[in-house]
């Protein structure tokens, strides 16, 4: 597809050698976006770059009077952690390119692990979280964090592509899955994912007391961005 390449523009030096890249793109609900936003707000992260593409809707998000790209990179150099954060749900036609960009960027910066997440639909009353690893090292990381491994299932979208490519290239990819009975944002799933990530990534944390408030803000912001971008998406994707 012409013009589908995603450009990464770094605005600060980034050193996350041996560290972690966390996928914060929203899809299948907003649980992972809520989780990563909570982590960004709890631990000291700074914006270090942006992601852009000719196939991203042309818009800016103004926060506190400052224009922002919809997709940004936040970094904590002390913890060697980077987060790809987005207020736009990527169109299905871009999922493969988004995953490829993450893999290439993580390889460039010598990340040890890529972590993604998603909510899965379940009728079970009790909440749970399970994980999938692309390599033996990734599976060991999950076991060490006392996160059960998923034996059978289907994982669509960017997390699924990351796992497939990670298995082929021997790249450590971890995908966390939290159950959800409803469609749309799930605060409980976001909290579960954030807490699970903090078990896997040393030094990270989630402020559960403020998570609910932050989740509502994230939900409102993403919904507003999606509404504003809808006419642009219709024109671009049909």
C-alpha positions in Angstrom: 0.0 0.0 0.0 1.5 3.3 -1.1 2.3 5.8 1.7 1.6 3.2 4.5 5.0 3.4 6.0 5.1 4.6 9.6 7.7 7.2 10.4 9.4 7.3 13.8 10.7 10.7 14.7 12.9 10.8 17.8 13.3 14.2 19.5 15.6 13.1 22.4 18.4 10.6 22.7 17.0 7.2 23.7 18.9 4.5 25.6 16.8 1.5 26.5 19.5 -1.1 25.7 18.4 -4.4 27.2 15.1 -2.9 28.3 11.4 -3.0 27.4 9.1 -1.7 24.7 5.4 -1.6 25.7 2.6 -1.4 23.2 0.0 1.2 24.2 -2.1 1.3 21.0 -5.8 0.9 21.8 -7.8 -1.9 20.1 -10.3 -4.5 21.3 -11.4 -2.1 23.9 -9.2 0.4 25.7 -7.8 -1.7 28.5 -4.2 -1.6 27.2 -4.4 2.2 26.6 -5.7 2.7 30.1 -2.9 0.5 31.6 -0.1 2.2 29.8 -1.5 5.7 30.4 -1.6 4.9 34.1 2.0 3.7 34.1 3.1 6.9 32.3 1.4 9.0 34.9 2.6 6.9 37.9 6.3 6.6 36.9 8.4 9.5 35.5 8.2 9.2 31.7 9.1 11.9 29.2 8.1 12.2 25.6 11.0 11.3 23.4 9.4 10.9 19.9 6.3 10.6 17.7 4.9 8.2 15.2 3.3 9.4 12.0 2.1 8.1 8.7 0.3 9.3 5.6 -2.5 6.9 6.6 -2.9 8.3 10.1 -5.9 10.8 10.2 -4.5 14.4 9.9 -5.2 15.9 13.3 -3.5 17.2 16.5 -4.5 16.7 20.1 -4.2 19.8 22.2 -3.5 19.2 25.9 -2.8 22.1 28.2 -2.5 24.4 25.2 0.2 22.3 23.6 -0.5 20.5 20.2 0.4 16.8 20.3 0.8 14.0 17.7 -1.9 11.3 18.3 0.8 8.6 18.6 3.8 9.3 20.8 6.8 7.6 22.4 7.4 8.0 26.1 10.7 6.9 27.7 12.1 6.3 31.2 15.8 6.1 30.6 16.6 5.0 34.2 14.3 2.0 33.9 15.1 1.4 30.2 11.4 1.4 29.3 9.7 2.9 26.3 5.9 3.1 25.7 4.2 3.6 22.3 1.2 5.5 23.3 -1.7 6.4 21.0 -5.0 8.2 21.3 -6.1 6.7 17.9 -7.2 3.2 17.3 -5.2 2.1 14.2 -7.3 1.0 11.2 -7.1 -2.8 10.6 -5.2 -2.2 7.4 -2.3 -0.7 9.5 -2.0 -3.4 12.1 0.7 -5.3 10.3 2.7 -2.1 9.7 2.3 -0.9 13.3 3.6 -4.3 14.5 6.5 -4.2 12.0 7.4 -0.7 13.2 7.5 -1.8 16.8 9.7 -4.8 16.0 12.1 -2.8 14.0 12.3 0.0 16.5 12.8 -2.5 19.4 15.6 -4.2 17.5 17.2 -0.9 16.6 17.3 0.1 20.3 18.3 -3.4 21.5 15.2 -4.0 23.6 15.1 -7.3 25.4 11.3 -7.6 25.5 8.3 -6.3 23.7 5.1 -6.3 25.8 1.6 -6.0 24.4 -1.9 -6.7 25.8 -5.5 -7.0 25.0 -8.9 -7.7 26.6 -10.5 -11.0 25.7 -14.3 -11.6 25.9 -15.3 -14.1 28.6 -18.5 -15.0 30.4 -16.6 -16.1 33.5 -17.6 -14.0 36.6 -14.1 -14.1 38.1 -11.5 -11.8 36.6 -8.3 -13.3 35.4 -5.1 -12.6 33.4 -3.1 -14.9 31.3 0.0 -14.5 29.1 1.5 -15.8 25.9 5.2 -15.7 25.1 6.9 -16.0 21.7 10.1 -17.6 23.1 11.2 -19.8 26.0 12.7 -16.7 27.7 9.4 -14.8 27.3 7.5 -17.7 28.8 9.9 -17.9 31.7 9.4 -14.2 32.3 5.7 -14.9 32.7 6.2 -17.9 34.9 8.6 -15.9 37.2 5.8 -13.2 37.5 3.3 -16.0 38.4 1.2 -15.2 35.4 -0.5 -18.4 33.9 0.3 -19.3 30.3 -2.5 -19.5 27.8 -2.6 -23.0 26.2 -5.2 -22.5 23.4 -6.8 -19.4 21.9 -6.8 -16.9 19.2 -5.2 -13.4 19.5 -6.0 -11.0 16.6 -4.6 -7.7 15.5 -1.3 -6.2 16.5 -0.6 -8.5 19.6 -1.1 -11.5 17.3 1.2 -10.2 14.7 3.9 -9.4 17.3 3.7 -13.0 18.6 3.9 -14.5 15.1 6.9 -12.4 14.1 8.5 -12.8 17.5 8.4 -16.6 17.2 9.9 -16.5 13.8 12.7 -14.1 14.6 13.3 -15.4 18.1 12.3 -12.0 19.5 11.0 -12.0 23.1 7.3 -10.9 22.8 4.9 -11.1 25.8 1.1 -10.6 25.3 -1.0 -10.2 28.4 -4.7 -11.0 28.1 -7.4 -9.9 30.6 -11.0 -11.1 30.5 -13.8 -8.7 29.9 -17.6 -9.3 29.7 -18.4 -6.0 28.0 -17.2 -4.3 24.9 -15.4 -1.0 25.1 -13.1 0.3 27.8 -12.8 -1.9 30.9 -11.3 -0.2 33.9 -10.8 -3.5 35.8 -9.0 -5.1 32.8 -6.8 -2.0 32.5 -5.9 -2.3 36.2 -5.2 -6.0 35.8 -2.9 -5.4 32.8 -1.1 -2.5 34.4 -0.4 -4.6 37.6 0.8 -7.5 35.5 3.1 -5.3 33.5 4.6 -3.9 36.7 5.4 -7.5 37.8 7.3 -8.1 34.5 9.0 -4.7 34.1 11.3 -3.8 37.1 10.7 -0.4 38.6 7.3 0.3 37.0 4.1 0.7 39.0 0.5 1.6 38.8 -1.4 3.9 41.2 -4.6 2.0 41.6 -6.2 4.8 43.6 -6.0 7.2 40.7 -6.5 4.5 38.0 -10.2 4.9 37.9 -10.1 8.7 37.4 -7.3 8.4 34.9 -9.2 5.7 33.0 -12.2 7.9 32.7 -10.1 10.7 31.3 -8.4 8.3 28.9 -11.7 7.0 27.8 -13.1 10.4 27.2 -10.0 11.6 25.4 -9.8 8.6 23.1 -13.6 8.7 22.4 -13.4 12.4 21.5 -10.3 11.8 19.3 -12.1 8.9 17.5 -15.2 11.0 17.0 -13.2 13.9 15.5 -11.2 11.5 13.3 -14.2 9.5 12.0 -14.9 11.8 9.0 -11.2 11.8 8.1 -11.0 8.0 8.4 -14.1 7.6 6.2 -12.5 9.8 3.6 -9.2 7.9 3.8 -10.4 4.3 4.1 -13.9 4.4 2.7 
